[in-house]
């Protein structure tokens, strides 16, 4: 259990900081978008129909959290180019006493922030698991419910009797299954594994124009891949379930899906059908007023409860105010804004990756080092000049019996763990990054117990004393590197 906690701790501390700042970042994005919608929404009403805008808002708000995890994990596997001069290990140069209190130090308790970090990591993982499980189960039971409420697939020969020629052609080409149900549901589509269009039986009794508008609305969802996009957004927000600002953006994205679909339908129909379209939507809702219509128009809709009231009010306003004469200019304006917004989003995300500060808890300044080999004698200190070496020793050698455990001198992340590094003189070697341009090197090992990318805690075993490489006897060659230069570790090892 102790080893598990030790391996999780550095990552959990980083994860806690990243989670906190990702919420702050999403809050700033939310504030900007909220001001835009409040003060600019009346002038630029198309922003509510702009699906790409809200999708980009979600990505910009949440992607720094995900990209931080990906980039951190990718960089761990990179072997740094440490241009060290290869030491010649010597035995018996001199013997220095080592501080036994530091040698025997083993962390037995965790600070409050460390406990909080581990608790948050476990809570986050549990939250993601249950959120995704809920999505999977809901879709499973949704499919079961769908099979019960559908009467059967509509024969292809009846397509021409219910739909326009263009609608029938699209349904055939896209291999969309059409179902009729007696259940009190609103029309909706599914686009997960197979395309499905579900129509309540009362649609068959509607006027031709009303029925065509309803079917056109659902087909437009399929053409725009709305069900797939909504499912992807739902999974995205499940991963970021702890971020409260994404819920608001997700609901506005759902609004934009329906409003944008209405806009496309109105563009393709006659001007005098706008009122018919609005009345058809009202009649459909009235027929299902006793039914919990959380699946309006698309199978994975987010709209629930009271949020439907302002939503349908907005839909009716857009339908009645729509004008085909402004369609061309409006399209150009929307596309221009979409390009501008996407460009700014890309700059923000890339800039955040390139200029991302090192806001990790594991990057605290190393002020104390644990002696890496317990009960060892220093056979060659830092700066020692011997007749055989002919130059100053830039490491510290700890002589000990073969197989003696070697521990990490401080908390960090393993960046090198190999049997041969730079030169065979080193032998089996481990290098640990402790943040703030501080690294420690352990060479001439007999066994290596850690892998690249693994987080280690101060005092955790990383290998054993050996005779690999160029040596005159079993010992550990230990180096402390600060900003690429090897320095004397004695001040950090002694009182």
N, C-alpha and C positions, 0 to 999 in steps of 0.2 A: 504493500500500500504506500509506503514511504517513497519508493522509487517512482510509482505512478504520479504521486503529488509533485515530486521533484521534477519530473519530466514535463508535467503540465504547467507548472508555475510560471516560467518565463513567458510562455505563449499566452497564458491566461491574463497576465499583467498587461501585455501588449494588446490583447483582445479587449480588455476593459477600457483602455484608453481610446482605442479605435472606435469602439461602440459609442463612447461618450461624445467624441468629436463628430462622429457621423450624424448623431442626433442634432447637435448644434448646427452642422452644415445644412441638414434638411430643414431645420427651423428657419435659417436665413433664406433659403430658397422659397420656402412657404411664405415668408413675410413679403418677399418681392412679388410673388405671383398673386398673393391675396390683394396687395395694393393695386396691381395691374387690373385684376378682375373687378375690384370695387370702383376704381376711378376711371378705368379705361373700358370697362365692359359695356357701358351704355353707348360709347362711341364706336367701339369695335366689337359688335355683337357676334361676329364670326368666330371670336376666340372660344366661345362655348361649343362650337361645332368642330373645332380644330383638334382632331384626334391626335395628330402628330405632336402638337404643342404639349398636351397633357402626358403623352407617352414619353416625350423627351424630359418633361419635368420629373417624372418618376425615375427615369434612368439617371438624370443628373443628381437627384437627391439621394438615390440609393447606391449607385455604382461605386462611389469612393470607398464604401465599406467593403464591398466584394472585391474590388481591385486591390485594396490594401492587403487582403488575405492572399490573393493570387500572387501579387508581386513579391510579398515577403517570402512566400514559400518557394518561388522560383529562384530568388537570389540566394537562398540558402545553399543551393547545390553548386554555386560557382566557386571554384578554387581560386583564391586571390593570388596574385603574383607577388609573393613576399620575397624580395631579392636579398635573402640572407646569405652571408658568407658561411660556408659549411664549417662547423666546429670540429675540432679533433679532440675527442673525449680522452681525458687523462685521469688516471686514478692515483690517489696518494699525494696530491699536491699539498694540501693542508686540511686540518680538521677544525671546523667551527661549531660551537654549540648552537642548537636550535631551540626555539621556545616551545616547550612541551605543551603549554596551554593551548597554543595555536595548533600544534600538531594534533591534539586530541579533540579539537573543536568539531562537533557534529551538530548541525542545526536540528533542534528538537521541537521548536515552536514556530508558528507562523504569525506574522503581524496581522492587524485588522485588515489592511488593504490587500494582503495576500489571500486571506480567507475570503474576502469579498470578491476578489478576482476569480478564484476557483469556483465559488458559489455561482457567480454570474455566468461563467463558461458552461457549467452544468445546467443552469436554468435555461440559457439560450438554446443549448442542444436539445433539451427536453421540449422547449416551446416549438422549435422547428419540426421536431418529430411529430408532435401531436397536431400541429397545424397541417402538415402535409398528409398525415393519416386521415384527418378530417376531410380534406379535399378528396382523397382517394375513396373513402367510404361514401361520401356524399354522391360522387359520380357513379359509384357502384349501385347504390340504392336508387339513384336517379334513373339509371338504365333499367333496373328492375321495375320501377314505377312506370317507365315509358312503355315497357312491353305489356303492362297490364292495361294501360289506358288506350292503347292503339288498337283499333279494330282490325287493321290489316293494311297491307301495302296497296296503293292505288294502281290499278292496271294502266299500262302505258297508253292503251287505246283511249282512256278517259282524259288524258292530258289535254287533248285538243278541245274537249268540252268545257273544261274549267279554266284553262289558262290561255293566254295569248300565244301566238305562234313563237315569238321570241322567248317567252318564258318556257314553253314546252321544249324548244330546242336546247336551251341552257340546261334544263333538268335532265335531259337525255345525255347530253355531252358530258356533264359533270357526274353522271351516274348517281344522282340524288334520289334517295328513296322518299316517296311521299306517303304519309300516313294520315288517315282520318280517324278522329276519336270522338266519342260521345261525352267525354269528361269535360268539366267546366274549366278549361284552360285557355290561355291566350295563344295565338299562333307563335311558334318558335322554331328555331333551327338548331342543329347540332353539327359540329365539324371536328370531332375528335378522331375517331377511327373511320367512321363512314358518315357520309353526308346524309342528313335526315331533315325533312321538312314535315312538321306536324301541324295539321290544321284541325280546329274543332269543327264538329259537324254543322254548326250554325253558319259557317262561312259559305256552305253550299247554297244556302237560301238567300244570300245577299245579292244585291244588284251586281251586274257585270263590272261596272266601274269600281264599286267598293271592293269586290273580291279581287280584282286585278291589282288595286293599290296595296291591299294587304299582302298578296303574294309577292308583288314587286319589292315591297319592303323587306320581306324575309330573304328573297333571292339576293337582294343588294348586300345583306349581311354575309352571305356565302361568297359573293364576288370580292368583297373587301376583307375576307378572312377574319371577320370580327370575333367569332367564337374562339378561334385559336389564339388571337391576340389577348382576349380577355382571360383565357386560361393561363397564358404565359405571365400576364400581369399578376394574376392571383397567386401563382407559384412564387413570383418575385417578391411579392409583399409577405408571403408566408416566411420566406428566408429572413426578411427584415421586419418581423412581427412586432418587435419592441419599439419601432419608430412610429410615434403617433401621427406624425405629419403626413406619412404616406397614405394613411387611410382616407384623408380628405382628398388627396390627389387622385387616389384610386376611384373614388366616387365621381369626381369630375371627369375622369377618363371614361367611365361608364356613361355619363351624360353625353359626352362628345361622340361616343359610338352611335348612340341613338339619334342625336341631333344631326350628325353628319349623314347618317343613313336617310333621315327624312329629307335632308337637303338634296341628296342625289336623286331620290324618288321624285321630288317636286320639279327638279330640273328636266326630267324626262317625260313629265305628264303635261297635259293642257292646263292653261291658266285657270279655267273655270272649274277645275277639279280640286283646287286647294281646299275649298270649304268642304267638299265631299270627303277629302282625306282626313280633315280634322274631325268631322262628324263621325266618320267610321271609327276613328280611334276612341272617341268618347263612347260610342255604342258598344264597342268591344270591351272596354273597361266596365261599363255598366252591366253587361251580361255576366261578368266574372267578379262582381263586387263582393260576393260572399266567399270567393276563393282567394287563398293567399297567393296572389300573382307575383311571386318573386322571380318568375322566369319570363318576364315580358320580353318578347322579341328575340332574345338570345338565351341559350341554355345555361350560360354561366354568368348571368347578370348579377351585379352587386347591389342593385337597388332594393332596399327593404324598408318597411315601416314608413315612418313619416317623411323619409327622404324622397318618396315618390310624389308627394304633393307639389313641392316647388319644381320638381323635374317635369311633370306633365304640364304644369302651367307654362314652363319655359318652352316645351315642345309645341303647345298650341299657339303661343305667341310667335314662334318662328315660322310655323306653317302659315299663319294668317298674314305675316309681314313679308313673306318671301316674294321676290319679284324677279322674273326671268330677265328683265332688261339689264339688270346689273350683274348677271351671271359671269360674263366674260371678264369684266374688270375685277370682279370679286375673286375669281379664280386666280388671276395673275397676282393680285395683292396677297392672297393667302399663300400661294406658292413662294412668293418672294419672302414673306415673313417666315415661312417654314425653313427656307434655306438659311436665312439669317440666324434664326434661333438654333438650328442644328449646328451651324458653324461656331456660334458662341458656346454651345454645350461642349463641343469637341475641344475647344480651346481651354475651357474650364477644367475638364477631366484630365487632359494631357498635362496642363500646367500643374494641376494638383499632384500628378505622379512625378513630374520632373522636379518640382520644388517642394515635395512633401518633406516636412521636418521630421527629425527623428524623435517622435513623441512616444517613446517606449519606456516602460518602467524598468526594463532590463538595461537601459543605457545609463544608469546612475554611475557616477565616478567610482572606480574601484579604489578603496582606501585601505583595505586589509586583504591579505592573501593567506589562504590556508597552506601549510607546508604540504606539498603534494605526496610525500612519502613519509609515513609515520616511523619514528625511531630510526631515522637514517642519519648518516654522517655526511657532511659536505666534503666531498673529496677534491673538488676544484671550484673555488668561489668565482664570482663574477670579477673580471679584470685580472685574473691570475695569469702570470707570464712564466711559462716553463721553458726549459731548454729544448724539449721535444716539439712544443707547439710553435715556438719562435714568434708568437704574437699574443696579444691580450685575449683572454678567454671572455667571450661575450654571452656566456650562459652560466648556469649553476648546476654542478653535478652532485646528485644525491646517491651515494653508494648504499646498497642494500642487497640482501639475498635475492637470488633469482625467484621470480614469482610474487614478490612483495606487492601488495595493492598500491596503485597510483590513483590519486583522487584529483578532481578538478579544484584548482586553487580559488576559483570564484564562480559565480553563476554566469551562464552564458549559453551560446549556441555553437555546436560543433561545425566547423567549416572545412576541416580536412581530417580525414581518417583513412590512412592508406599504408601499405607495406613498403612503398618506395616513393619518396617525394623529393623532387629536384635533383637529389643525388643519393646514391646508395649508402653514403656515410651515415645518413640519418637513421636508416633502418625503418622499423615500424614507428609511425608518427601520428600524433593527434594535435590539432590546433583548434583552440576555442576562442571565439569572439565574444568579448564582454561589453561591447558598446563603447562609445566615446573614443574610438580608434585604439582600443586596448585589446591585446591578444596575448594568450599564453601558449607555449609550445612544449610538447612532451615527446621525446624521441628515445630511440633504442629500446622500445617496448618489447615485451615477450608476447603479450596478447593485447588486442584492442577490443573494448567492450562497448563502444559507441559508434554510431554511424553519422554521416554527414546530414545536417539538418536537425539532429536531435538536440533538444534542450536539456541542459544539465544544471544541477544545483551545486553550490559550493559544498565540497566534501563528498560528492558522489563519485563512485569508482568509475574510472574510464579505461583502465588497463592494468598491466602488471609490469614490474621491473624486468628487463631482459638484457640480452647481449646482441641484439640485431644491429646491423650497420657496423661502422668502424669503432670498436671499443677495445679496451684492455681488461675489462671485467664487468660484471653486472652492475648497472647503475642507471639512473634516470638523468638525462640531459634536459634541463628546464630553462626556458627563456621567457622573459617578459618583454613584450613589444608595445611601444607607445608611439603612435603616429609613424609607424614604419621603422622606428629605431629601437634597438635593443637597449634596455636600461637595467640597472642593478635592482633586483627584487628584494634585497636584504632589508631596506627600510620598511617595506610592507610586511615582511615576514617576522621581524623582531619587534620588541616593545619600543 
